[in-house]
Amino acid sequence: MVTAISRAEINIKVSVGKLHLPVPESVFWDELISRLQATQLSFDTAHAARLASLPLYHRDPFDRMILAQCLVEDLVLATTDIMLGSYGVTVVN
């Protein structure tokens, strides 16, 4: 499963010059979903409600939104940021 939050973060980083993709973002995203054989997870009101109650151990808004999704949906989070495990989600890196 891949979250729409990741797509938003990719687009913002591309637009401010912090990330350069070898192909247009839409092609990159479609290829990513296809290669991973992933489903896409939208950010909804249940995720937003859970986001509001997260402690401020970590301030990155994208990470916090993804954490809220993992908590609501009971998902495992793949990340290199071990700090995110302090929120009670299962983290693999």
Helices and strands as residue ranges (DSSP letters): E 2-3, H 4-15, H 25-36, E 40-41, H 45-52, H 61-73, E 77-78, G 82-87, E 91-92
